[in-house]
Amino acid sequence: MRKNIFIIIILLCYNYSNSQIARPYAGFATYLHTDFSSSVFLGLKTGCEFKLLKNLRPEIEISGIMGALEDFERKNENNMIYERVSNSATAVNFSICPKIILGNVNELDSYLVILPKYSISNIEAHGKKETFNSAGKVLTSDTKIAKVWDQSFGIGIGYNFNLSDENPDSLCIILDLQGTELGKALDKVRESDNRITTKWTFGLGFNYYFNLKKKKS
């Protein structure tokens, strides 16, 4: 399913790019969450923007989210680790976004965008528990895997600008409030009563839009 959707996105972008109806893009985002390692989890994405109306440019997108929780370790009286628990999660998202343009949309102008997004996500979590002997060698290693499908809504606010008069590509800086709930899978593999939630997590991202049709002189 993931492969088929990705192929559809590429074909749509290729078929319409020469007429400037569609623009492919790629981007990434960093989301702040104190339960994750280094207090962040990451997102990568690719998709296509379709120019339907002057102030409406819907997008279809496939993206990935990945992050690992802070490891939990137990130590003995000699400060040696005898148990370690680690958990991580990934999500593959299939999204539709009716992107709304605010302000001037003439060529080479900059403008604000509002990005409401609906996503269907395939979320997978991995939990690993290891025990060690006094020499630091692994005695036991248990792994748990949980998979869930979920639906979510998110929204972003962005500022889009063209790179130069000679380069018709553009860059959009996005303040994103994402809705994918990695905790639905993480809570199935964690040994804790405290729930993890990533819904409504703020992040900062960038989308780079490619104009495959050369700019007219």
DAPE-V967162 format. One record per helix or strand of 3 or more residues. SS is the DSSP state (H for helix, E for strand). FROM is the first residue (numbers start at 0). TO is the last residue. If there is no record, write none. Layout:
ss:SS from:FROM to:TO
ss:SS from:FROM to:TO
This chain:
ss:H from:1 to:16
ss:E from:21 to:31
ss:H from:36 to:38
ss:E from:39 to:49
ss:E from:58 to:68
ss:E from:71 to:74
ss:E from:80 to:96
ss:E from:99 to:101
ss:E from:110 to:131
ss:E from:137 to:161
ss:E from:169 to:177
ss:H from:182 to:188
ss:E from:200 to:208
